[in-house]
Amino acid sequence: MPSSLSEIRNVAIIAHVDHGKTTLVDALLSQSGIFRDNEVVPTCVLDSNDLERERGITILSKNTAVNYKNTRINIIDTPGHADFGGEVERVLGMVDGCLLIVDANEGPMPQTRFVLKKALEKGLRPIVFVNKIDRPRVVPEIAVDKVLDLFLELGADDDQCDFPYLFGSGLSGIAKEDMDTDSENMMPLFEAILRHVPPPIGNKDKPLQLQITTLDYSDFLGRIVIGKIHNGTLKSGQQANLIKENGKIIKGKVSKLLGFEGLQRVEINEAFAGDIIALSGFNDVNIGETIACPDSPSPLPLIKVDEPTLQMTFVVNDSPFAGKEGKFVTSRQLKNRLERELLTNVALRCEETDSPDRFSVSGRGELHLGILIETMRREGFEFQISQPQVIFREIDGIECEPIETLVLDVPESAVGACIEKLGSRRAEMQNMQTSSDGRTQIEFLVPSRGLIGFRGEFVRLTRGEGIMSHSFYEYKPKSGDFETRRNGVLIAFEEGVATFYALKNAEDRGVYFIKPGVKVYKGMIIGEHNKPQDLELNICKTKQLTNMRSAGAEELDTLQSPLEITLERALEYIGSDEMLEVTPESIRLRKLNKKRLLKK
């Protein structure tokens, strides 16, 4: 372990989604010598969560550390999606510098603006890394100019605007200071980190101060606290005080002290100011609290993150199929699980309602809450969710709503349809640029509620070829209402099993969400109607058998393919008088009857 501040560098990797953060970390780790020569190294090694690997995105911030020229470099990989911006804000207080990655082709995107703004507010001087220079038809120098424009736009000072920049490719594992230089490795980036990221500020002789920024759990050690030592020295087995948010002081003992080494956590005896470490011995802890010296306990300022913009209600499942597929179904189990999530998810809020079976949960966006729902579903939980609603605020006596910056990268053929759709959702176009490869980048300011349900439409409009990204901009006075879903739904008339005969007979009424053989109940939504009004269908009726032979008996009949309802699609689709039923095995939409709506 390093014994002085000059031997430590703490750096965060920040960027827009898909600009190559995790791949770059892969290259840094593999070239730092932490893996054996014969060791098989997986791609995106820090994306350890199943959902992260499936979706190809980073959801949670990850800590790792490498050694270069006797200097310990603590690296934190952060998410790129706006919905997980709370993770970015949380870790920026741990570092003394950051590496801003920008795609050589796309340049700065909405989330680039968000993460850079947060870094500049913390007083950090970023190193800019223009990634993916090995792609065809890229002009990396243009990306640098665009980044400088963004720095100026965000009010960066002269020192911050004079940022160092490098070119390279995380996938190829190369970095270089200019495009004319040849490079075979990431050494120029390591050198830039040593040169431009300052050593941490702190004094190891002062009383202990460690801020908790991440929480983890181990079956062997219990609750694990991860944070940066701002001042003092920490030893394994020493007494320490936990200073709670309300100022209450709890005495405790450091039972285990762990340091980071590549992908491993290794047991250490001592750590000094400036280092990022993990420890166990404190159970009742929250993010932002301080572990301090028992003799003179002094708290650090609490971590503040932007407030949530989207809210939905989690309800105990009371459908006719309740309790048949889930392991955890009671209100107590649901409440305990949401409370456990609050310990680590800083951008999440959970409040109890008038009913003990309903919980109001707020987050940063559909993806942020969707990940929580999917995680709980995989753990065996069964519950219902209401339609997502944006969170309005009253500012100076005026009702205001959250506005987002939305950037679309679409084929030229889809431009008109996208502008038309967003126009009906009260979006205002700010900018439009057409590139030489036949793609157009359009920037909008759009109300957050205008984005609910838009992602699915966008995929269909662009035939899966469009790129959509958004981030919170500001609160503005609420604009008028607008329709998001024009068609009604098809509803099951009775409980039973859907038959091919019944579905075929009503095929001309709309698009189905189910196949023959699926169990349904009264009030369950089984498709979308062709017309604006809802329609009840008896889809369980069977063909009356006779001994007479039909004229068309030899014909092989087929049924249209049903529309697959994924969790994301269901969250976008659900209406105000509907509920989404989530179980480990199924995702169902149901219509609420009028009596239940009145109770609500």
ZALUMMI-927473 format. One record per residue (C-alpha): residue in three letters; x, y, z. Coordinates in pm, whole numbers, padded with zeros to 5 digits, always signed. Example, Ala and Ser with C-alpha at 12.3 -4.5 7.8 and 13.67 -1.06 7.14 Angstrom:
ZALUMMI-927473
ALA+01230-00450+00780
SER+01367-00106+00714
END
This chain:
ZALUMMI-927473
MET+00000+00000+00000
PRO+00122+00355-00073
SER+00258+00544+00225
SER+00235+00898+00091
LEU-00017+01110-00099
SER+00224+01161-00392
GLU+00205+00789-00466
ILE-00175+00792-00518
ARG-00395+00909-00806
ASN-00774+00891-00786
VAL-00945+00921-01124
ALA-01306+00869-01246
ILE-01392+00761-01600
ILE-01689+00967-01724
ALA-01864+00971-02061
HIS-02187+00942-02254
VAL-02335+00594-02285
ASP-02159+00365-02538
HIS-01856+00593-02579
GLY-01629+00315-02451
LYS-01562+00368-02077
THR-01569+00005-01967
THR-01373-00114-02274
LEU-01103+00146-02198
VAL-01080+00024-01838
ASP-01037-00330-01978
ALA-00733-00207-02176
LEU-00584-00025-01875
LEU-00624-00333-01654
SER-00482-00578-01908
GLN-00176-00358-01978
SER-00104-00288-01611
GLY+00004-00647-01558
ILE-00267-00757-01311
PHE-00357-01063-01521
ARG-00133-01367-01577
ASP-00005-01425-01932
ASN-00216-01740-01967
GLU-00527-01595-01794
VAL-00849-01564-01994
VAL-00968-01203-01953
PRO-01340-01140-02019
THR-01454-00822-02195
CYS-01612-00549-01978
VAL-01465-00715-01669
LEU-01611-00452-01437
ASP-01968-00512-01557
SER-02023-00794-01311
ASN-02400-00760-01273
ASP-02611-00999-01493
LEU-02827-00711-01617
GLU-02515-00509-01707
ARG-02380-00793-01919
GLU-02715-00861-02086
ARG-02779-00498-02179
GLY-02419-00397-02244
ILE-02444-00097-02010
THR-02289+00004-01677
ILE-02548+00048-01400
LEU-02336+00071-01085
SER-02005+00250-01030
LYS-01709+00011-00990
ASN-01376+00054-00813
THR-01048-00092-00932
ALA-00681-00008-00885
VAL-00362-00055-01087
ASN+00003+00016-01012
TYR+00215+00214-01259
LYS+00570+00333-01186
ASN+00528+00285-00810
THR+00208+00492-00815
ARG-00127+00349-00717
ILE-00401+00460-00961
ASN-00753+00414-00821
ILE-00995+00401-01116
ILE-01373+00436-01087
ASP-01587+00333-01385
THR-01917+00524-01389
PRO-02247+00468-01577
GLY-02321+00664-01895
HIS-02704+00661-01893
ALA-02874+00973-01758
ASP-03097+00753-01541
PHE-02794+00651-01336
GLY-02655+01003-01300
GLY-02679+00968-00919
GLU-02396+00713-00937
VAL-02176+00965-01122
GLU-02245+01249-00877
ARG-02171+01023-00581
VAL-01824+00915-00689
LEU-01694+01247-00820
GLY-01638+01353-00458
MET-01390+01064-00417
VAL-01155+01161-00700
ASP-00906+01436-00780
GLY-00927+01411-01157
CYS-01136+01256-01429
LEU-01095+01109-01772
LEU-01365+01236-02013
ILE-01412+00993-02301
VAL-01566+01122-02623
ASP-01654+00918-02931
ALA-01447+01043-03228
ASN-01748+01011-03457
GLU-02038+01133-03238
GLY-01853+01399-03038
PRO-02011+01532-02715
MET-02364+01400-02647
PRO-02632+01492-02383
GLN-02484+01279-02108
THR-02135+01417-02189
ARG-02276+01759-02098
PHE-02426+01622-01773
VAL-02114+01441-01645
LEU-01881+01723-01752
LYS-02099+01983-01577
LYS-02084+01778-01254
ALA-01705+01738-01286
LEU-01650+02111-01345
GLU-01873+02197-01046
LYS-01641+01979-00832
GLY-01344+02182-00959
LEU-01193+01889-01151
ARG-00972+01942-01458
PRO-01061+01661-01700
ILE-00825+01478-01934
VAL-01010+01435-02265
PHE-00966+01102-02444
VAL-01101+01090-02801
ASN-01195+00722-02841
LYS-01270+00495-03139
ILE-01023+00663-03377
ASP-00984+00330-03558
ARG-01333+00363-03708
PRO-01367+00467-04074
ARG-01435+00828-04178
VAL-01366+00989-03839
VAL-01200+01327-03789
PRO-01091+01323-03420
GLU-00971+01686-03420
ILE-01331+01803-03483
ALA-01441+01613-03169
VAL-01177+01807-02966
ASP-01310+02141-03100
LYS-01666+02040-03006
VAL-01549+01945-02654
LEU-01383+02287-02615
ASP-01710+02455-02720
LEU-01890+02250-02454
PHE-01634+02353-02187
LEU-01689+02721-02273
GLU-02067+02675-02279
LEU-02061+02523-01929
GLY-01858+02815-01790
ALA-01527+02635-01734
ASP-01240+02852-01607
ASP-00919+02916-01806
ASP-00731+02632-01639
GLN-01011+02381-01709
CYS-01041+02497-02073
ASP-00669+02431-02121
PHE-00738+02059-02091
PRO-00491+01789-02202
TYR-00626+01555-02468
LEU-00525+01223-02622
PHE-00644+01009-02910
GLY-00681+00634-02904
SER-00893+00322-02907
GLY-00996+00128-02597
LEU-01076-00176-02813
SER-00731-00178-02979
GLY-00560-00079-02650
ILE-00372+00225-02788
ALA-00335+00590-02685
LYS-00133+00873-02839
GLU-00089+01247-02793
ASP-00145+01334-03161
MET-00278+01161-03472
ASP+00061+01162-03649
THR+00230+00952-03378
ASP+00227+00571-03380
SER+00144+00388-03059
GLU+00115+00024-02956
ASN-00015+00056-02599
MET-00187+00274-02334
MET+00134+00409-02177
PRO+00074+00770-02299
LEU-00257+00766-02108
PHE-00093+00632-01790
GLU+00170+00908-01820
ALA-00101+01172-01872
ILE-00281+01055-01554
LEU+00043+01083-01349
ARG+00120+01424-01501
HIS-00223+01593-01498
VAL-00421+01434-01212
PRO-00305+01594-00886
PRO-00229+01379-00579
PRO-00515+01375-00325
ILE-00542+01653-00068
GLY-00531+01529+00287
ASN-00314+01489+00594
LYS-00244+01148+00741
ASP-00146+01308+01074
LYS-00488+01469+01125
PRO-00784+01290+01296
LEU-00952+01023+01083
GLN-01226+01124+00832
LEU-01363+00872+00580
GLN-01672+00943+00369
ILE-01895+00650+00272
THR-01973+00659-00101
THR-02065+00297-00182
LEU-02217+00008+00012
ASP-02175-00362-00056
TYR-02262-00686+00122
SER-02071-01009+00185
ASP-02206-01331+00337
PHE-01881-01359+00535
LEU-01817-00999+00639
GLY-02171-00853+00639
ARG-02206-00488+00538
ILE-01900-00355+00349
VAL-01836+00019+00340
ILE-01636+00173+00051
GLY-01503+00527+00065
LYS-01210+00763+00050
ILE-00996+00851+00352
HIS-00992+01233+00349
ASN-00768+01269+00657
GLY-00589+01047+00905
THR-00480+00685+00913
LEU-00700+00376+00937
LYS-00586+00045+01084
SER-00754-00294+01093
GLY-00907-00361+01435
GLN-00908+00005+01549
GLN-01198+00179+01722
ALA-01390+00436+01516
ASN-01710+00643+01532
LEU-01984+00653+01272
ILE-02142+01000+01240
LYS-02499+00962+01111
GLU-02691+01209+00888
ASN-02876+01345+01194
GLY-02549+01400+01386
LYS-02589+01092+01608
ILE-02258+00918+01688
ILE-02234+00537+01697
LYS-01920+00368+01834
GLY-01776+00080+01635
LYS-01468-00118+01538
VAL-01304-00183+01201
SER-01314-00563+01184
LYS-01158-00596+00834
LEU-00970-00347+00616
LEU-00957-00414+00240
GLY-00769-00249-00045
PHE-00831-00274-00419
GLU-00587-00455-00647
GLY-00714-00507-01001
LEU-01043-00695-00973
GLN-00966-00824-00624
ARG-01013-00689-00274
VAL-00709-00774-00066
GLU-00681-00761+00312
ILE-00451-00484+00439
ASN-00342-00373+00785
GLU-00325+00003+00734
ALA-00439+00274+00492
PHE-00360+00646+00471
ALA-00530+00972+00372
GLY-00605+00994+00000
ASP-00662+00622-00060
ILE-00991+00451-00151
ILE-01056+00145+00064
ALA-01327-00095+00184
LEU-01396-00195+00542
SER-01641-00397+00753
GLY-01762-00364+01110
PHE-02045-00110+01071
ASN-02394-00236+00988
ASP-02639+00055+01018
VAL-02470+00285+00762
ASN-02590+00511+00481
ILE-02413+00670+00185
GLY-02269+01013+00264
GLU-02206+00946+00635
THR-01862+00982+00795
ILE-01641+00735+00983
ALA-01425+00943+01216
CYS-01170+00931+01494
PRO-01331+00851+01836
ASP-01131+01125+02015
SER-01242+01415+01792
PRO-01526+01306+01559
SER-01589+01563+01284
PRO-01834+01497+00994
LEU-01769+01570+00626
PRO-02036+01753+00417
LEU-02315+01518+00306
ILE-02329+01406-00059
LYS-02605+01583-00253
VAL-02753+01447-00578
ASP-03017+01583-00817
GLU-03374+01501-00724
PRO-03576+01229-00904
THR-03803+01329-01195
LEU-04025+01019-01236
GLN-04255+00846-00988
MET-04456+00523-00989
THR-04649+00327-00729
PHE-04547-00026-00625
VAL-04853-00223-00512
VAL-04898-00570-00362
ASN-05035-00802-00632
ASP-05410-00865-00596
SER-05488-01008-00941
PRO-05674-01343-00976
PHE-05332-01507-01036
ALA-05169-01349-00730
GLY-04920-01567-00539
LYS-04899-01841-00803
GLU-04559-01751-00951
GLY-04371-01537-00697
LYS-04182-01626-00380
PHE-04212-01283-00206
VAL-04566-01145-00228
THR-04653-00965+00099
SER-04645-00591+00170
ARG-04383-00642+00445
GLN-04149-00824+00203
LEU-04200-00553-00060
LYS-04135-00276+00194
ASN-03818-00441+00329
ARG-03680-00489-00022
LEU-03741-00123-00120
GLU-03582-00005+00206
ARG-03278-00224+00133
GLU-03250-00066-00215
LEU-03246+00283-00063
LEU-02923+00197+00122
THR-02722+00180-00201
ASN-02932+00363-00465
VAL-02878+00731-00381
ALA-03100+00872-00659
LEU-03401+00663-00548
ARG-03679+00779-00311
CYS-03943+00563-00146
GLU-04241+00688+00057
GLU-04527+00508+00228
THR-04883+00599+00124
ASP-05223+00594+00300
SER-05248+00225+00213
PRO-05003-00026+00372
ASP-05000-00217+00040
ARG-04883+00079-00174
PHE-04543+00248-00191
SER-04454+00557-00390
VAL-04112+00507-00558
SER-03929+00788-00741
GLY-03626+00771-00969
ARG-03436+00936-01252
GLY-03622+00778-01543
GLU-03790+00470-01686
LEU-03460+00284-01722
HIS-03355+00360-01363
LEU-03683+00225-01220
GLY-03703-00051-01483
ILE-03369-00195-01369
LEU-03496-00204-01008
ILE-03819-00379-01115
GLU-03629-00635-01326
THR-03383-00704-01042
MET-03668-00759-00792
ARG-03849-00980-01039
ARG-03543-01203-01078
GLU-03511-01225-00701
GLY-03861-01382-00683
PHE-04079-01079-00604
GLU-04433-01047-00732
PHE-04604-00705-00735
GLN-04794-00446-00943
ILE-04685-00109-01080
SER-04888+00197-01174
GLN-04830+00421-01476
PRO-04507+00627-01447
GLN-04577+00992-01364
VAL-04341+01289-01380
ILE-04280+01480-01056
PHE-04406+01839-01076
ARG-04263+02118-00857
GLU-04405+02449-00749
ILE-04150+02728-00815
ASP-04251+03085-00717
GLY-04615+02976-00705
ILE-04608+02831-01061
GLU-04647+02459-01132
CYS-04333+02347-01316
GLU-04234+02023-01486
PRO-03892+01868-01566
ILE-03755+01938-01914
GLU-03497+01712-02081
THR-03239+01761-02353
LEU-03304+01495-02616
VAL-03060+01411-02895
LEU-03159+01178-03178
ASP-02915+01027-03427
VAL-03135+00887-03705
PRO-03125+00782-04073
GLU-03233+01060-04309
SER-03550+00869-04404
ALA-03681+00880-04043
VAL-03623+01252-03973
GLY-03972+01372-04071
ALA-04157+01104-03872
CYS-03947+01169-03557
ILE-04003+01547-03572
GLU-04378+01494-03621
LYS-04405+01250-03327
LEU-04209+01474-03092
GLY-04404+01780-03202
SER-04724+01616-03074
ARG-04538+01559-02742
ARG-04461+01934-02709
ALA-04092+01903-02796
GLU-03904+02210-02926
MET-03631+02151-03183
GLN-03305+02333-03097
ASN-03061+02215-03360
MET-03028+01982-03661
GLN-02713+01866-03840
THR-02678+01628-04132
SER-02354+01431-04167
SER-02193+01299-04483
ASP-02289+00937-04405
GLY-02661+01005-04453
ARG-02748+01037-04082
THR-02900+01337-03908
GLN-02850+01454-03549
ILE-03146+01646-03406
GLU-03155+01816-03064
PHE-03481+01889-02877
LEU-03599+02028-02547
VAL-03889+01805-02442
PRO-04101+01764-02123
SER-04007+01445-01932
ARG-04369+01323-01962
GLY-04334+01355-02341
LEU-04064+01088-02332
ILE-04281+00833-02151
GLY-04366+00575-02413
PHE-04156+00736-02684
ARG-03860+00493-02687
GLY-04067+00206-02830
GLU-04216+00435-03098
PHE-03869+00564-03181
VAL-03733+00212-03239
ARG-04022+00141-03478
LEU-03988+00475-03661
THR-03614+00424-03720
ARG-03640+00044-03770
GLY-03392-00004-03489
GLU-03124+00211-03654
GLY-03170+00525-03441
ILE-02974+00633-03133
MET-03164+00820-02863
SER-03018+00986-02554
HIS-03151+01236-02303
SER-03056+01409-01979
PHE-03227+01644-01733
TYR-03210+02014-01835
GLU-03424+02223-01597
TYR-03773+02281-01452
LYS-04005+02502-01662
PRO-04372+02607-01625
LYS-04600+02320-01723
SER-04716+02318-02083
GLY-05055+02184-02194
ASP-05169+01822-02192
PHE-05120+01584-02483
GLU-05225+01236-02583
THR-04963+00963-02573
ARG-05170+00657-02669
ARG-05449+00690-02922
ASN-05581+00334-02944
GLY-05789+00144-02688
VAL-05706-00204-02557
LEU-05848-00553-02597
ILE-05958-00700-02262
ALA-06027-01061-02166
PHE-06396-01119-02089
GLU-06351-01417-01854
GLU-06094-01637-01685
GLY-05965-01935-01880
VAL-05718-02035-02147
ALA-05690-01844-02477
THR-05781-02062-02776
PHE-05664-02044-03135
TYR-06028-02048-03254
ALA-06130-01744-03047
LEU-05817-01544-03128
LYS-05851-01616-03498
ASN-06214-01503-03505
ALA-06129-01167-03347
GLU-05800-01117-03531
ASP-05931-00820-03727
ARG-06003-00626-03404
GLY-05638-00540-03332
VAL-05292-00669-03237
TYR-05253-00939-02970
PHE-05002-00951-02683
ILE-05061-01323-02616
LYS-05054-01661-02793
PRO-05304-01950-02782
GLY-05267-02160-02464
VAL-05192-01861-02237
LYS-05395-01842-01914
VAL-05598-01520-01886
TYR-05835-01364-01633
LYS-06124-01116-01649
GLY-05987-00764-01693
MET-05648-00874-01829
ILE-05528-00674-02130
ILE-05457-00914-02415
GLY-05392-00672-02705
GLU-05436-00330-02862
HIS-05765-00234-03030
ASN-05774-00081-03378
LYS-06009+00192-03249
PRO-05981+00450-02966
GLN-06224+00272-02731
ASP-06155-00040-02519
LEU-06315-00371-02620
GLU-06388-00683-02416
LEU-06336-01016-02598
ASN-06419-01374-02514
ILE-06093-01538-02621
CYS-06151-01864-02434
LYS-06442-01998-02643
THR-06385-02319-02833
LYS-06518-02446-03164
GLN-06834-02653-03139
LEU-06753-03000-03267
THR-07000-03181-03496
ASN-06988-03491-03715
MET-07025-03272-04023
ARG-06717-03199-04229
SER-06644-02832-04302
ALA-06568-02718-04653
GLY-06249-02547-04538
ALA-06136-02820-04304
GLU-05828-02902-04508
GLU-05698-02543-04502
LEU-05401-02475-04274
ASP-05490-02168-04074
THR-05232-01929-03927
LEU-05248-01652-03666
GLN-05064-01320-03674
SER-04753-01306-03453
PRO-04830-01142-03118
LEU-04653-00822-03011
GLU-04395-00919-02749
ILE-04448-00723-02429
THR-04117-00671-02250
LEU-04091-00488-01918
GLU-03965-00167-02087
ARG-04241-00179-02345
ALA-04506-00241-02078
LEU-04385+00058-01870
GLU-04413+00276-02180
TYR-04751+00139-02281
ILE-04944+00132-01954
GLY-05234+00381-01913
SER-05360+00577-01612
ASP-05644+00329-01540
GLU-05420+00023-01581
MET-05169-00174-01374
LEU-04864-00373-01470
GLU-04844-00712-01298
VAL-04483-00829-01259
THR-04389-01183-01151
PRO-04070-01393-01193
GLU-04237-01573-01485
SER-04479-01325-01644
ILE-04551-00963-01732
ARG-04923-00885-01759
LEU-05123-00570-01813
ARG-05463-00537-01647
LYS-05748-00290-01649
LEU-05865-00152-01317
ASN-06238-00144-01257
LYS-06404+00186-01170
LYS-06460+00093-00804
ARG-06088+00038-00753
LEU-06005+00365-00928
LEU-06234+00554-00691
LYS-06067+00390-00387
LYS-05728+00488-00523
END
